[in-house]
Amino acid sequence: MLNKTVQDQTLQNETPQNETLQDQSISPMGENFELHATLGGRRQRAVVTEIAASLRALEIDGIALLQDYPAESGPPSCAGWVLVPWPNRVADGQWTYDGDPQQLDITEPGNGNALHGLLFDASYTVTHRTPDSITLAADVTPARGYPFELATAVRYQLTEDGLRVTHSLTNTGSRAAPAAVGAHPFLKLGAVPTEDLTLVINADTHIEVDNRLNPTGATADVHGTRHDFRTGQRVGAVALDDAWSNVRREPDGSSLHYLQAPDGSQVQLFMDASFGYIQAFTTRVFPTDGGPVTAVAVEPMTAPADALNSGEGLRWLAPGETWRLSWGIRYRLP
């Protein structure tokens, strides 16, 4: 797997997209599954891939809410990935389980870390499909540095104003298994250049990291700092690969973060109470059919980077236990 910087550099010169995402001969993501619906008088469309069960397109009434990429390329900068059984990084790929040192494969060689879990290149199996929803499943099997077994599934369901994503993880092994979940959608808002959108992150605490983007153990109140996105900052004015905790909650326990256009319209990312962390990542060289553009990932996470070492946000699933959690994307008019 390529890290974000390497992917950005190597995918700048992609050729134009062919006519259809369904032509698997040009898609390294396997089959591309299209979802369609008309709900509440609005037209919804989404595209999900067989490889990595990644979310690559979402539209409401023709308004694109995700930054797509050329059909013949892999997902740049981890676009749309499901991040299981950990999101973000594990420093040096090393952690300790029950006194035994564990060594994960280094999948971010530039920083020497294990990045974004074990299913980024997995071929998922469709277990249920309707015109407006799809459920895909893949197993985590015992691997170098992660000697556990999980049955995982992800369900994408179109809604009147967007999409709901529901994850399930079941420990199919004989001992407790550590797990965390994340996702990596690149949000956009129709034809508005992403650099002109305002990013709002409703979180009070910034997680401090070292030069390899691993947490130092320190956190900082965002008030009065460049990491305060609670009232919004313009995407074009910032460079981010940052995470926050102490997310602000709605009355139902969910958390809401969004991009806003100058006309007041919004693409919102909501996440349920299982998700206590949010990451934002910007790139100026996201490849599209029309050339590289500025793009921003807004990433829900149940745990921060290096959770296998810190234990922060980590969920230990007992044998036979199932964990279900959800997040989603909404389109809001002014």
Secondary structure, DSSP 8 states (H G I E B T S, - for coil): ---HHHHHHHTTT-----S-TT-GGG-TT--EEEEEEEETTEEEEEEEESBTT-EEEEEETTEE-B----TTS--GGGTT-EE-S--SEEETTEEEETTEEEE----BTTTTEEES-S-TT-B-EEEEEETTEEEEEEEE--BTTB---EEEEEEEEEETTEEEEEEEEEE-SSS-EEE--EE--EE-BTTB-GGGSEEE--EEEEEEE-TTS-EEEEEEE-TTSTT--SS-EEGGG---EEEEEEE---TTS-EEEEEE-TTS-EEEEEE-TT--EEEEEEEEEE--TTS-EEEEEEEEESS-TTHHHH-TT-EEE-TT-EEEEEEEEEEE--
